[in-house]
Amino acid sequence: MRLHDTLSGALVDLPPPPESIGVYVCGPTVYQRAHIGNARPFVVFMWLARWLGRQGHPVRLVHNITDVNDKIYEAAPGASAERARDATAWYLEDTAGFGLGMPHALPLATETLPEIVALIETLLASGHAYVAGGDVYFRVARFETYGALSGQRPDQVEEQEPNAAKEDPRDFALWKATKEGEDTSWEAPWGGVGRPGWHIECSAMAAKELGPEFWIHGGGLDLVFPHHENERAQSLSVGHLFARIWMHNGLLRFTGEKMSKSIGNVATIRDVLDAWGREAALVFFLTAHWRKPIDFSEETMAAAAAQAETLRNALRGETRTTGDWEQLVEVLEGDFNTPAALALFHDWARAGALAELRRGLEVFGLETLADVSAPPADVVRLAEEREAARAQREFAEADRLRVEIVAAGWEVRDVARPPGYELVPRP
């Protein structure tokens, strides 16, 4: 398999199975209900892990949760820990709604404090970090390739966290002394109390869960700088080889006048799943390549729902041919091209290659499109009465019964095989 690497700008080959693949994905900062854009890295990397597993790789997918952060303090003054617990539960509940299962590990920053402190102490001992008024900062000047991931020149990096006590404006915080209004803190070996900076949390969690070197580090494109740039600097500075491939998914863009007016340009994961269902949401994410932006609106969701229904209807038909599974392998092994996979699914649907279609949809959690609900007894009775009316050439009565069936939420289709009709739920 070949995947695009942000650092090199090239496609990088994964080793063949059965090489173990470790994947670390940056998850949300939990302070409110997550919006649908937060779901894209969750869905993309769950899909990737499922595919790698099916190809014979032992996979360990780690998806962290940041539960101590400035945003949480601002969202819930005096009750940040409680808000973080609640918002973590919301996030896990909402992402479970996609029906893809869960990552192998979901570490919390607050449960990784010993590893975070140890990592900072190592950076202090090597001279890559220094204490300034209770804060601890990373010396950017000591890391020669700083800026390589984001494509910035080290001498042009903008200051991230203004503080007159810093040696260099580019330096970033590894540890922050407790400030007024912050209600969580831990004692620091270098003195005082405080809490970790955002970037060091992920370096520590990744090493704890996957070791000092692993294959894939993922997250949204907005995390390239400063978050992932800083992670890379910290981890390499303590001798960790860290990630071999950096994958950054494109961002979700809220578009369309209707969407803006109805929900203020923000739709939560829960909003989308409740309004459209998990199958339409998953098809929506299939429509764009993981590296590209994806536009979210009522129109794009309606189009995704229509595609899901087209595939569902095809699966209610009869198998007429055999599809070429290697076509799917080719598009997914080539930088995980999900739009090409979706186009192939529609080709198989039109051709009646239903075995391959079911198998392919299962990779993306869409095997439920093949589920057929049993019609209730009263609908079956109406269909049988309609079939009898047609046999007696009482077509007006047959049409009346068809209307009743539709009103009950079902559609009756005439088929050549016994009993002469098929009942399917209406979309």
Sequence and secondary structure as in RCSB ss.txt:
>XXXX:A:sequence
MRLHDTLSGALVDLPPPPESIGVYVCGPTVYQRAHIGNARPFVVFMWLARWLGRQGHPVRLVHNITDVNDKIYEA
APGASAERARDATAWYLEDTAGFGLGMPHALPLATETLPEIVALIETLLASGHAYVAGGDVYFRVARFETYGALS
GQRPDQVEEQEPNAAKEDPRDFALWKATKEGEDTSWEAPWGGVGRPGWHIECSAMAAKELGPEFWIHGGGLDLVF
PHHENERAQSLSVGHLFARIWMHNGLLRFTGEKMSKSIGNVATIRDVLDAWGREAALVFFLTAHWRKPIDFSEET
MAAAAAQAETLRNALRGETRTTGDWEQLVEVLEGDFNTPAALALFHDWARAGALAELRRGLEVFGLETLADVSAP
PADVVRLAEEREAARAQREFAEADRLRVEIVAAGWEVRDVARPPGYELVPRP
>XXXX:A:secstr
 EEEETTTTEEEE   TT  EEEEE   B SS  BGGGHHHHHHHHHHHHHHHHTT  EEEEE BB SSHHHHHH
STT HHHHHHHHHHHHHHHHHTTSS   SB  BGGG HHHHHHHHHHHHHHTSEEEETTEEEE GGG TTTTTTT
T  GGG   SS  TT SSTT EEEEEE  TT    EE TTSSEEEE HHHHHHHHHHHHH SEEEEEEEEGGGII
IIIHHHHHHHHHTT  EEEEEEEE  EEE  HHHHHHHTT  BHHHHHHHH HHHHHHHHHTS TTS EEESHHH
HHHHHHHHHHHHHHHTS   S   HHHHHHHHHBT  HHHHHHHHHHHHHHT HHHHHHHHHHTT GGGG     
 HHHHHHHHHHHHHHHTT HHHHHHHHHHHHHTTEEEEE SSTTSEEEEE  
